[in-house]
Amino acid sequence: MRLLHTMLRVGNLQRSIDFYTQVLDMRLLRSSENTEYKYSLAFVGYGDESQGAVIELTYNWGVESYDMGSAFGHIALGVDNVAATCEQIRKAGGNVTREAGPVKGGSTIIAFVEDPDGYKIELIENKQASHALGN
């Protein structure tokens, strides 16, 4: 088995595509529309879907917002320098909600940003991300 994608429901597909491609530097890998069932999909990621997991952005036509609930936590991205990445994200118009610094009770450097729909994205410093995963 292999993790393929994570699906996020979004209120404005183009706004979300712009965030993930322009602020987080992902690529738009593919998109489609289903006129019969009134939804559009866009798949974004850092590489080919056959090599790694991606994010599926789902826009249900006419639905502009969703209740976040309390079960979903966040998506995590490994980055080389969390503080510098936060600055780049901020300059690109992104919302940094927790500045770079050590995780509570540890030394791993993390930060959090939010996408336009309020989904949380954790940034984990790469050299520490692999250590935290036992690599």
KOLTIKOL-979996 format. One line per field, with one value per atom (N, C-alpha, C): residue number from 1; x, y, z negated; atom name. Coordinates in pm, whole numbers, always signed. Atoms other than C-alpha are relative to their C-alpha. Layout:
i (NUM	...) .
X (X	...) .
Y (Y	...) .
Z (Z	...) .
at (CA	...) .
This chain:
i (1	1	1	2	2	2	3	3	3	4	4	4	5	5	5	6	6	6	7	7	7	8	8	8	9	9	9	10	10	10	11	11	11	12	12	12	13	13	13	14	14	14	15	15	15	16	16	16	17	17	17	18	18	18	19	19	19	20	20	20	21	21	21	22	22	22	23	23	23	24	24	24	25	25	25	26	26	26	27	27	27	28	28	28	29	29	29	30	30	30	31	31	31	32	32	32	33	33	33	34	34	34	35	35	35	36	36	36	37	37	37	38	38	38	39	39	39	40	40	40	41	41	41	42	42	42	43	43	43	44	44	44	45	45	45	46	46	46	47	47	47	48	48	48	49	49	49	50	50	50	51	51	51	52	52	52	53	53	53	54	54	54	55	55	55	56	56	56	57	57	57	58	58	58	59	59	59	60	60	60	61	61	61	62	62	62	63	63	63	64	64	64	65	65	65	66	66	66	67	67	67	68	68	68	69	69	69	70	70	70	71	71	71	72	72	72	73	73	73	74	74	74	75	75	75	76	76	76	77	77	77	78	78	78	79	79	79	80	80	80	81	81	81	82	82	82	83	83	83	84	84	84	85	85	85	86	86	86	87	87	87	88	88	88	89	89	89	90	90	90	91	91	91	92	92	92	93	93	93	94	94	94	95	95	95	96	96	96	97	97	97	98	98	98	99	99	99	100	100	100	101	101	101	102	102	102	103	103	103	104	104	104	105	105	105	106	106	106	107	107	107	108	108	108	109	109	109	110	110	110	111	111	111	112	112	112	113	113	113	114	114	114	115	115	115	116	116	116	117	117	117	118	118	118	119	119	119	120	120	120	121	121	121	122	122	122	123	123	123	124	124	124	125	125	125	126	126	126	127	127	127	128	128	128	129	129	129	130	130	130	131	131	131	132	132	132	133	133	133	134	134	134	135	135	135) .
X (+84	+0	+87	-71	+101	-101	+84	-48	-5	+15	-188	-24	+29	-345	-84	+89	-523	-96	+100	-849	-42	+49	-940	-113	+110	-1276	+30	-35	-1222	-117	+109	-1453	+21	-31	-1277	+120	-105	-1074	+120	-113	-862	+81	-71	-777	+88	-78	-661	+114	-108	-464	+110	-99	-294	+82	-71	-205	+101	-89	-59	+111	-103	+128	+88	-77	+235	+62	-51	+280	+83	-72	+389	+83	-84	+559	-31	+39	+365	-32	+41	+274	-143	+132	-76	+27	-32	-51	-109	+114	-399	-125	+129	-753	-110	+114	-1099	-128	+134	-1466	-99	+108	-1769	-130	+119	-2067	-126	+119	-2318	-16	+8	-2233	+49	-31	-2119	+115	-121	-1767	+120	-127	-1415	+111	-114	-1088	+129	-135	-730	+97	-102	-431	+128	-122	-126	+103	-105	+209	+137	-138	+585	+63	-56	+636	-107	+89	+482	-81	+89	+185	+45	-45	+345	+114	-115	+634	-31	+28	+468	-144	+136	+148	-20	+37	-32	-125	+122	-323	-105	+115	-660	-86	+88	-847	-134	+133	-1220	-89	+96	-1460	-136	+139	-1829	-69	+52	-1998	-104	+94	-2178	+25	-30	-2027	+125	-111	-1805	+78	-74	-1708	-48	+29	-1701	+30	-29	-1710	+125	-125	-1356	-10	+9	-1462	+124	-114	-1213	+85	-74	-1083	+126	-116	-848	+102	-106	-514	+73	-79	-276	+68	-89	-66	+140	-137	+311	+87	-96	+579	+140	-139	+953	+63	-68	+1154	+142	-139	+1525	+19	-16	+1484	-139	+137	+1156	-16	+11	+1221	+1	-8	+1320	-126	+122	+1021	-117	+107	+787	+7	-17	+932	-43	+41	+885	-152	+146	+527	-68	+56	+452	+10	-20	+598	-91	+88	+383	-148	+138	+70	-58	+49	+43	-12	+29	-75	+79	-79	+187	-70	+76	-3	+84	-94	+289	+139	-134	+639	+93	-99	+941	+57	-57	+1065	-15	+6	+1104	-142	+128	+804	-5	+15	+666	+55	-55	+866	+109	-103	+1128	+89	-94	+1390	-25	+31	+1242	-57	+46	+1195	-120	+125	+841	-59	+84	+598	-132	+128	+237	-45	+65	+66	-141	+137	-296	-23	+38	-430	-125	+114	-718	-128	+120	-979	+19	-25	-818	+65	-70	-645	+140	-130	-331	+107	-113	+4	+121	-118	+299	+125	-131	+649	+97	-97	+917	+136	-134	+1287	+51	-35	+1420	+97	-97	+1722	-62	+68	+1491	-120	+115	+1199	+43	-43	+1400	+39	-35	+1533	-127	+125	+1178	-69	+61	+1075	+86	-86	+1358	+98	-95	+1575	+138) .
Y (-119	+0	+124	-127	+362	+112	-117	+691	+77	-66	+860	+150	-142	+1189	+26	-49	+1390	+96	-86	+1557	+108	-115	+1904	+65	-74	+2067	+149	-142	+2429	+83	-89	+2726	+78	-71	+2882	-71	+86	+2651	+80	-76	+2914	+63	-58	+3086	-106	+107	+2751	-45	+34	+2660	+105	-109	+3001	-12	+13	+2946	-114	+115	+2599	+10	-11	+2685	+124	-123	+3046	+23	-21	+3049	-119	+120	+2688	-66	+47	+2635	-140	+127	+2320	+22	-7	+2242	-49	+53	+2200	-119	+123	+1839	-38	+28	+1792	+58	-50	+1919	-56	+49	+1814	+60	-45	+1912	-111	+94	+1693	+81	-85	+1887	-70	+72	+1613	+11	-3	+1611	+132	-138	+1976	+11	-20	+1956	+10	-13	+2042	-50	+52	+1880	+60	-40	+2003	-75	+74	+1793	+81	-78	+1981	-81	+69	+1855	+45	-36	+1873	-89	+88	+1593	-90	+91	+1323	-82	+77	+1148	-145	+139	+810	-15	+5	+901	+43	-48	+1068	+46	-44	+1179	+146	-134	+1493	+44	-53	+1711	+15	-16	+1689	+112	-111	+2019	-23	+28	+1959	+120	-110	+2241	-53	+35	+2151	+130	-125	+2411	+62	-76	+2677	-7	+8	+2581	+82	-93	+2864	-22	+25	+2740	-130	+125	+2433	+17	+7	+2365	-86	+73	+2260	-120	+111	+2033	-5	+9	+1915	-125	+124	+1588	+21	-21	+1708	+87	-77	+1833	+90	-81	+1945	-89	+61	+1861	+45	-37	+1856	+2	-13	+1974	+11	-13	+1924	+113	-113	+2239	+11	-10	+2320	+101	-105	+2635	+55	-38	+2694	+151	-146	+3061	+69	-60	+3149	-32	+38	+2958	+83	-86	+3151	+139	-134	+3477	+1	+9	+3365	-9	+17	+3258	+131	-129	+3588	+101	-93	+3787	-32	+43	+3584	+17	-24	+3678	-110	+109	+3362	+42	-28	+3355	-94	+77	+3238	+13	-4	+3143	-39	+32	+3010	+14	-27	+3144	-119	+106	+2917	-5	+22	+2770	-146	+141	+2446	-43	+59	+2219	-5	+6	+2223	-133	+120	+1978	-67	+61	+1917	+103	-90	+2065	+12	-8	+2007	+137	-133	+2343	-15	+5	+2387	+140	-119	+2659	-47	+31	+2667	+115	-96	+2844	-51	+39	+2841	+29	-26	+2807	+90	-93	+3033	-53	+58	+2789	-31	+21	+2768	-132	+125	+2431	+32	-22	+2413	-81	+64	+2331	+19	-6	+2245	-6	+2	+2325	-61	+67	+2095	+8	-12	+2160	-137	+130	+1880	-82	+82	+1772	-55	+47	+1740	-86	+82	+1595	-145	+138	+1289	-64	+53	+1251	-37	+25	+1276	-126	+120	+994	-123	+116	+770	-30	+22	+813	+49) .
Z (+0	+0	+0	-7	+56	-19	+18	-59	+132	-129	+254	-13	+15	+151	-124	+104	-114	+68	-63	-9	-98	+76	-134	+78	-64	-59	-13	-1	+40	+51	-36	+83	+129	-125	+383	+60	-55	+604	+48	-53	+779	-112	+115	+449	-66	+61	+309	+90	-94	+621	-9	+10	+601	-129	+126	+234	+8	+1	+280	+105	-104	+602	-19	+9	+537	-138	+136	+157	-47	+45	+92	+109	-111	+431	+51	-59	+522	+148	-139	+881	+13	-36	+1021	+90	-73	+1138	+99	-89	+1287	-61	+48	+1262	+88	-76	+1372	-57	+43	+1353	+26	-19	+1308	+2	-13	+1444	-50	+46	+1361	-152	+146	+990	-60	+38	+976	-100	+79	+838	+92	-72	+951	-90	+74	+848	+55	-40	+854	-90	+75	+749	+3	+12	+622	-80	+73	+499	+46	-29	+517	+106	-102	+765	+57	-68	+975	-101	+89	+812	-15	+10	+884	-100	+90	+653	-143	+134	+356	-14	+28	+190	+43	-44	+311	-75	+60	+202	+109	-89	+374	-55	+37	+358	+67	-52	+399	-22	+9	+478	+41	-29	+451	+38	-55	+668	-92	+82	+466	-149	+143	+128	-26	+19	+7	-130	+123	-340	-65	+70	-562	-148	+142	-934	-14	+13	-1026	-93	+93	-1310	-89	+91	-1569	+22	-21	-1425	+83	-88	-1148	-70	+63	-1274	+98	-92	-1001	+105	-99	-697	-39	+35	-761	+125	-109	-518	-58	+38	-559	+79	-66	-483	-55	+43	-503	-113	+101	-714	-31	+34	-896	-8	+14	-983	+136	-134	-625	+81	-72	-487	-49	+53	-720	+62	-58	-588	+146	-140	-226	+11	-2	-299	-33	+39	-471	+115	-113	-179	+117	-109	+62	-37	+41	-137	-86	+84	-348	-145	+141	-710	-90	+96	-961	-133	+126	-1277	-121	+108	-1484	+57	-50	-1433	-23	+12	-1395	-141	+132	-1719	-38	+41	-1910	-38	+39	-1955	-153	+146	-2309	-51	+61	-2518	+82	-83	-2248	+65	-67	-2021	+150	-142	-1674	+33	-40	-1498	+93	-78	-1367	+10	-11	-1261	+60	-63	-1144	+87	-88	-855	+26	-37	-742	+147	-138	-391	-1	-4	-273	-63	+60	-408	-149	+141	-752	-35	+28	-714	-51	+61	-927	+74	-65	-769	-91	+86	-992	+85	-64	-872	-100	+86	-1017	+67	-56	-969	+42	-58	-743	-82	+74	-943	-126	+120	-1241	+36	-42	-1045	+17	-19	-948	-133	+131	-1304	-79	+72	-1446	+51	-58	-1212	-18	+27	-1328	+111	-110	-1016	-36) .
at (N	CA	C	N	CA	C	N	CA	C	N	CA	C	N	CA	C	N	CA	C	N	CA	C	N	CA	C	N	CA	C	N	CA	C	N	CA	C	N	CA	C	N	CA	C	N	CA	C	N	CA	C	N	CA	C	N	CA	C	N	CA	C	N	CA	C	N	CA	C	N	CA	C	N	CA	C	N	CA	C	N	CA	C	N	CA	C	N	CA	C	N	CA	C	N	CA	C	N	CA	C	N	CA	C	N	CA	C	N	CA	C	N	CA	C	N	CA	C	N	CA	C	N	CA	C	N	CA	C	N	CA	C	N	CA	C	N	CA	C	N	CA	C	N	CA	C	N	CA	C	N	CA	C	N	CA	C	N	CA	C	N	CA	C	N	CA	C	N	CA	C	N	CA	C	N	CA	C	N	CA	C	N	CA	C	N	CA	C	N	CA	C	N	CA	C	N	CA	C	N	CA	C	N	CA	C	N	CA	C	N	CA	C	N	CA	C	N	CA	C	N	CA	C	N	CA	C	N	CA	C	N	CA	C	N	CA	C	N	CA	C	N	CA	C	N	CA	C	N	CA	C	N	CA	C	N	CA	C	N	CA	C	N	CA	C	N	CA	C	N	CA	C	N	CA	C	N	CA	C	N	CA	C	N	CA	C	N	CA	C	N	CA	C	N	CA	C	N	CA	C	N	CA	C	N	CA	C	N	CA	C	N	CA	C	N	CA	C	N	CA	C	N	CA	C	N	CA	C	N	CA	C	N	CA	C	N	CA	C	N	CA	C	N	CA	C	N	CA	C	N	CA	C	N	CA	C	N	CA	C	N	CA	C	N	CA	C	N	CA	C	N	CA	C	N	CA	C	N	CA	C	N	CA	C	N	CA	C	N	CA	C	N	CA	C	N	CA	C	N	CA	C	N	CA	C	N	CA	C	N	CA	C	N	CA	C	N	CA	C	N	CA	C	N	CA	C	N	CA	C	N	CA	C	N	CA	C	N	CA	C	N	CA	C	N	CA	C	N	CA	C	N	CA	C	N	CA	C	N	CA	C	N	CA	C	N	CA	C	N	CA	C) .
